[in-house]
Amino acid sequence: MKTIILEKVKSTEKVVRQIEIENILVFVVDRAVNKFEIKAEVEDLFDVKVEKVRTHTLKNKKLAYVKLKSEFPAMDLATKLGMM
């Protein structure tokens, strides 16, 4: 059985600005996963290509900043996810 890495999508004013300007989506993920697992999960679930993944651990949660390749607009994916 495959575990789900992505717990939820973060949606704040700063995140919306990152989606529009930098093509970055922000996810709350399990603290035990690494960048390669996050990249594989996002590419499989949403059928996009990921350029880079940065992570930030904050108290008891981990944020993953996923930068999509330029041919895959983050705005389109955010709209599909109901963020916009």
N, C-alpha and C positions, 0 to 999 in steps of 0.2 A: 504494500500500500504506500502510495506517495504522500508525503506530508506537505502541507501547504505552508510556504515560507512567508508570503505576504499576508500580514494581518489586516491592515487597512490602508487606505489612501489618505494622506494628510492634505487638508484643504484650509489654508489660511491666506491672507492677503499677500504675504511674502511668497508663498508657494505659487499662487496664481501668477505673480510677476515672473517667477522663475520659469513657469510653463510658457508664458508669452515671449520672454526675451531670450532665455538660455536653453530652451527645449529640454527642461529637466522636470521629472516627476518625483515626488517624495512619498515613500512608503514607510509605514511602521512595520518592522520585521522582527522575527524571533532573534534573540541575542546570540543564539548558538550558531547561526549560519554565517557563511563567509560571502565575499563579493562574487565569487564565481557561481555559487548556488543562486544568489539573487539574480544575476545576469541571465542564467539559464531559465529560471522560473518566469521572469518577465518576457523573455523572447518566446517561450513556449505558450504562455497564457494569452498574450496579446498580439502575437505574430508580427513583431517589430524587431529591429536590430538595435542593440545597445552599444553605445560608444564607450561609456565609462560609468563606473559605479563608485561612489564615495559613501562611506558610512560614518555615523556619529552616534556614539553611545551616550545616553542621557538617563541618569538614574537607573530605572529598571526597564528601559526600552531602548531600542536601536532604530535609528532613522537611516534609510537608504536613499541617497540622492542619485537617481538613475538618469543619465544624459543619453537621450536617443540620438541616433544618427540623423543627419539633416534631411534625408529623404522620408523620414517618419515624423511628422509634426506631433509634438506632445499635446498640442491643443486638440487635435482630432481624438486622441486617446482619452484625454480628460473629458471631452464631450460625451464619448461613449460610456465612460464610467460615471457620468452624472455630476461631475464637479463644476461644470460651466453651465 
